[in-house]
């Protein structure tokens, strides 16, 4: 199997309900826009761990100094489509 291209740090990732999980087997039920910090493999090849920030962390008033605010599992099809520019 060929490795898929994943989005690079700084990419905006939009995930919808059912496209992400808070932990294995714990589906996310809300929509999020995340600015990616890093993408990491997970034991489940259908998902990858994504660390990132909410878009509001970039606001001048937010003053976010954390390395990341989100760590969620995201469907690798969603990540590959984002990296290919096929998703907003």
Phi and psi in degrees as a GROMACS rama.xvg file:
@    title "Ramachandran Plot"
@    xaxis  label "Phi"
@    yaxis  label "Psi"
@TYPE xy
-82.4038  136.32  UNK-2
-66.9566  140.019  UNK-3
-87.2304  151.03  UNK-4
-76.8008  130.784  UNK-5
-106.108  155.769  UNK-6
-63.8731  149.308  UNK-7
-88.3667  162.246  UNK-8
-54.3929  140.022  UNK-9
95.0351  -14.0571  UNK-10
-68.829  141.329  UNK-11
-85.4977  124.946  UNK-12
-115.299  123.405  UNK-13
-107.457  119.847  UNK-14
-116.264  138.896  UNK-15
-104.714  166.012  UNK-16
-52.9468  136.697  UNK-17
88.0524  -10.0951  UNK-18
-97.8482  -3.14348  UNK-19
-146.333  163.775  UNK-20
-136.359  146.9  UNK-21
-77.8655  -29.0492  UNK-22
-158.147  164.229  UNK-23
-52.9017  125.364  UNK-24
81.2001  3.27327  UNK-25
-113.574  85.0373  UNK-26
-64.9583  144.978  UNK-27
-82.012  143.251  UNK-28
-117.354  11.3714  UNK-29
-129.249  169.006  UNK-30
-94.4999  137.253  UNK-31
-138.597  144.476  UNK-32
-108.21  125.297  UNK-33
-126.099  135.273  UNK-34
-92.9735  114.07  UNK-35
-68.4542  134.442  UNK-36
-99.9854  -44.9279  UNK-37
-160.264  158.423  UNK-38
-126.505  132.964  UNK-39
-132.108  147.091  UNK-40
-62.9703  155.212  UNK-41
-127.142  166.673  UNK-42
-60.7978  -26.5579  UNK-43
-91.9399  113.665  UNK-44
-66.0322  -11.0337  UNK-45
-82.8527  -10.2058  UNK-46
-134.964  154.82  UNK-47
-132.208  148.124  UNK-48
-75.8755  132.736  UNK-49
-121.137  128.135  UNK-50
-107.51  139.188  UNK-51
-171.693  -172.236  UNK-52
-122.24  150.312  UNK-53
-69.109  155.257  UNK-54
-60.4682  -29.1276  UNK-55
-67.2476  -17.5568  UNK-56
-66.237  -20.3077  UNK-57
-82.5675  -11.4308  UNK-58
-63.97  141.216  UNK-59
-57.4601  -36.4874  UNK-60
-73.9723  -15.9792  UNK-61
-73.7791  -39.9964  UNK-62
50.6314  44.5741  UNK-63
-77.5269  121.424  UNK-64
-115.523  12.4641  UNK-65
-77.031  151.645  UNK-66
-65.547  -31.9009  UNK-67
-162.969  154.901  UNK-68
-110.812  -22.6694  UNK-69
-119.565  142.008  UNK-70
-139.75  106.096  UNK-71
-135.827  157.408  UNK-72
-88.2889  130.769  UNK-73
-125.109  140.688  UNK-74
-55.8967  128.486  UNK-75
-66.2773  -25.8131  UNK-76
-64.0884  -39.1623  UNK-77
-66.0378  -43.1411  UNK-78
-64.6712  -43.6854  UNK-79
-64.2015  -40.7688  UNK-80
-65.4911  -37.1353  UNK-81
-65.5289  -45.4445  UNK-82
-62.1323  -32.8665  UNK-83
-82.2983  -3.45765  UNK-84
77.459  20.3711  UNK-85
-91.8319  -3.96704  UNK-86
-129.473  148.893  UNK-87
